[in-house]
Amino acid sequence: MSWEIYSASRFAEFASAWDRLNNRSRAPPFLRSAFVGRALATFGVGDELIAVRGDNGSETAICILRRTSTCIWQTFQPSQLPLGAWLMDPGLSYADAARDLFARLPGFPVMVGISQQDPAIYPKPGPNALLQSLRYIQTGWISVEGAFDSYWMQRGKSLRQNMRTQHSKLAREHIAATFDEITSPDQVPQAIEDYGRLESAGWKSQLGTAISPTNRQGKFYRGVLEDYCRAGAGRIFRLSFNDRPVAVDLCIEGDGMHVLLKTTYDEAVNGFSPSSLLKEHAYRQVFRRSEIRSIEFFGPQMQWTARWTPWTRVLFHVNVFRNPFLRAARVRGACQDC
């Protein structure tokens, strides 16, 4: 089955095909066309291509690619998109899907890199003469089953004791802790402003990666959350101490998943963990909703995520080669350009 190649500036024409494959794959909500299209418009550099496998209405694979060197193409992967922009029918293998791509891409490509793939969507491929599969990160997720109290009792004693201590301290110091669950698009701009104010005051500001309401990241997340809230699939959780925001989580949902996109907190608050207090409240709310089956982090498993879940899986990259000789040369390190 052949591929057709188009400029990614035409992405909107293929949004329905993209979403059909997203639904068939039961992929995360950030791989919907609304998120990917906005990421492409905001963070794309203009030379991206969209590749479509199959006839109109019966597409079997679709992806966004850009050339990263003379002979290598890679899936579109800004840091705001947790997985590579690649979708295919669940029964299709990476090797079968990508095999005919080489004849259609410009130039003489020798490798297509499919970045940050999730084994919960497509199984990690085994040894293959045309494939190189590479471990990426271990990421955590929470299985939403039963009541929150049952889940909570399975957490470590130190986390539960720490939360009890913090709640007591809030009462003792007469700090009014208020939790907001924002689902209206009209409330998103203020929530993004609160998020940006907290993140810009922390360590990310020093790295130049903090969200602000006026930078590209801030405008991107504001647009995404407005879109998803409008569709009933966006949620922002915010914790305030005496009406002053101290922690914000940006989340989207779809196909039974609750995905934490971004989290921040006031690093100047002493004696409390605003982020943990917020997540305890937020996850209690999520567990009450029967349509949610999992809470997904998609970032690397860290000390704080390990306190919330023992469940992990390993994301991976896939490199598909034009022929077995090029794969062997790449593995040996003999082919530096592929």
Secondary structure, 3 states (H helix, E strand, C coil): CCEEEEEHHHHHHHHHHHHHHHHHHCCCHHHCHHHHHHHHHHHCCCCCEEEEECCCCCCCEEEEEEECCCCEEEECCCCCCCCCCEEECCCCCHHHHHHHHCCCCCCCCCEEEEEEECCCCCCCCCCECCEEEEEEEEEEEEECCCCHHHHHHCCCHHHHHHHHHHHHHHHHCCCCEEEEEECCHHHHHHHHHHHHHHHHCCHHHHHCCCCCCCCHHHHHHHHHHHHHHHCCCEEEEEEEECCEEEEEEEEEEECCEEEEEEEEECCCCCCCCHHHHHHHHHHHHHHCCCCCCEEEEEEECCHHHHHHCCCEEEEEEEEEECCHHHHHHHHHCCCCCC
